Amino acid sequence: MKKTIHEHITLLSPTDIIVVPIQINYDDGEEAITTVEINLTYDGVKYQGRGTDYLWVDAFADLQSKLPHNIKLACCMTCRHGNMCPYGNKDNQLFCTKDITIASKDDMIKLIDEDSSFLGRAVASIHYCKDFIYQTDDCYTYNDYLYFLKNIKS
């Protein structure tokens, strides 16, 4: 079944925080492979990211690769604190660990297994907050966004 989400997403430029409308079109089914399209307009230009990952990670990376080099998607999917669940995620779902250092997949498993309030950390992939920090190679995040982004650029 095809679904559409109409929301807003935050973009960061070197000098501004910009909020723009976003449209996410995706298949909501039991299929292992899905299609995802993420559309936004920035500065009068339409951009579209496409992917087949049911968690939308590749579509976010594809969209980022098409934006101007000084414009960054600022959302939980691209944030250092936006971690996936090692036991399985739903589309548009990450878990925020802004108050905890995660150094490995085992840290995420331990957090889930030992913290009864873990599910309260769920956030939407396109969510943005004041604690946003872009993912980098020198800080572990249990999230495939940088992996997909690097594979697009190479």
C-alpha distance (Angstrom), angle and dihedral (degrees) to the residues before:
residue distance angle dihedral
M1 . . .
K2 3.81 . .
K3 3.80 116.6 .
T4 3.79 133.8 -175.6
I5 3.79 130.7 -157.0
H6 3.81 119.9 -161.6
E7 3.81 110.8 -164.5
H8 3.79 141.6 124.0
I9 3.78 129.1 -94.2
T10 3.78 131.3 -162.1
L11 3.79 122.8 -122.1
L12 3.79 124.8 -167.8
S13 3.78 123.1 -146.0
P14 3.79 123.4 -179.8
T15 3.81 88.7 -93.4
D16 3.82 108.8 20.0
I17 3.77 148.0 46.6
I18 3.80 106.7 -136.5
V19 3.80 126.0 -169.2
V20 3.81 116.2 -157.5
P21 3.81 134.5 172.8
I22 3.78 115.7 -97.4
Q23 3.78 131.3 -165.9
I24 3.79 121.3 -160.1
N25 3.81 117.7 -166.9
Y26 3.79 116.1 -170.9
D27 3.76 145.8 154.8
D28 3.77 113.1 -107.3
G29 3.76 103.0 -160.1
E30 3.73 145.9 110.7
E31 3.79 92.6 -94.4
A32 3.80 118.4 122.0
I33 3.81 89.1 -139.2
T34 3.75 120.0 50.3
T35 3.78 135.1 169.3
V36 3.77 122.1 -119.0
E37 3.79 129.5 -175.2
I38 3.79 121.6 -174.2
N39 3.80 115.3 -167.5
L40 3.78 130.5 -172.3
T41 3.78 138.5 155.6
Y42 3.77 119.7 -136.3
D43 3.80 124.6 177.8
G44 3.82 90.7 -10.7
V45 3.82 94.4 -53.8
K46 3.81 123.3 111.3
Y47 3.80 116.9 -134.7
Q48 3.79 127.8 -170.2
G49 3.78 130.0 -168.0
R50 3.78 119.5 -164.4
G51 3.75 132.8 -166.3
T52 3.78 147.9 150.9
D53 3.81 101.3 -142.0
Y54 3.80 110.7 114.2
L55 3.82 90.0 -138.0
W56 3.85 90.1 54.5
V57 3.82 93.2 -125.9
D58 3.81 94.8 130.5
A59 3.82 91.8 47.7
F60 3.83 91.3 53.6
A61 3.81 90.1 48.5
D62 3.81 91.1 47.9
L63 3.81 90.9 50.1
Q64 3.81 91.6 48.9
S65 3.80 90.7 50.9
K66 3.82 90.1 56.6
L67 3.80 97.5 48.1
P68 3.81 119.8 91.4
H69 3.83 109.9 -79.0
N70 3.83 93.0 -111.2
I71 3.83 94.8 51.2
K72 3.81 117.7 84.3
L73 3.79 130.3 -170.1
A74 3.80 105.5 -119.8
C75 3.78 109.3 -160.8
C76 3.78 140.2 109.4
M77 3.82 90.5 -85.5
T78 3.82 90.3 61.6
C79 3.82 96.6 34.3
R80 3.80 125.9 106.0
H81 3.82 88.3 -130.6
G82 3.84 95.6 51.3
N83 3.79 104.8 99.9
M84 3.77 130.0 174.4
C85 3.77 122.9 -131.4
P86 3.83 112.9 -104.4
Y87 3.80 89.1 -146.9
G88 3.80 93.0 55.3
N89 3.79 140.2 -68.6
K90 3.75 137.6 -136.3
D91 3.77 120.0 -128.9
N92 3.81 112.6 -84.3
Q93 3.82 91.9 21.1
L94 3.78 131.2 116.4
F95 3.79 132.6 151.8
C96 3.80 122.6 -120.3
T97 3.81 117.7 -133.2
K98 3.80 98.7 172.4
D99 3.81 91.6 137.7
I100 3.83 96.8 44.4
T101 3.80 132.8 62.8
I102 3.78 111.2 -127.4
A103 3.81 113.2 -164.5
S104 3.81 100.7 165.8
K105 3.77 146.9 5.2
D106 3.81 86.7 -96.4
D107 3.81 89.3 60.7
M108 3.81 89.3 56.5
I109 3.80 91.5 47.8
K110 3.81 91.2 49.6
L111 3.82 91.1 48.3
I112 3.79 92.0 51.3
D113 3.79 94.2 44.2
E114 3.81 95.8 46.2
D115 3.82 104.2 33.2
S116 3.79 112.5 73.1
S117 3.82 89.8 -168.9
F118 3.84 93.5 57.0
L119 3.81 94.6 111.7
G120 3.80 87.9 59.0
R121 3.81 87.1 68.4
A122 3.83 91.8 67.9
V123 3.80 114.5 127.2
A124 3.79 134.4 174.1
S125 3.80 116.4 -101.1
I126 3.83 90.9 -119.8
H127 3.81 96.0 47.1
Y128 3.83 118.4 120.9
C129 3.80 129.6 -165.8
K130 3.81 139.0 170.6
D131 3.82 90.4 -95.1
F132 3.82 92.7 64.4
I133 3.82 114.7 137.8
Y134 3.79 119.3 173.3
Q135 3.82 115.5 -117.3
T136 3.79 117.5 -101.3
D137 3.78 135.1 -178.2
D138 3.80 92.4 -113.5
C139 3.81 94.1 61.8
Y140 3.80 121.5 58.8
T141 3.80 118.2 -124.7
Y142 3.80 122.0 173.7
N143 3.79 91.8 -132.5
D144 3.83 131.4 99.2
Y145 3.82 97.5 -139.2
L146 3.83 97.1 106.9
Y147 3.82 90.9 43.7
F148 3.81 91.5 55.8
L149 3.81 92.5 42.1
K150 3.81 92.3 52.9
N151 3.81 92.3 48.0
I152 3.80 90.2 53.9
K153 3.80 92.5 50.1
S154 3.81 95.9 46.3
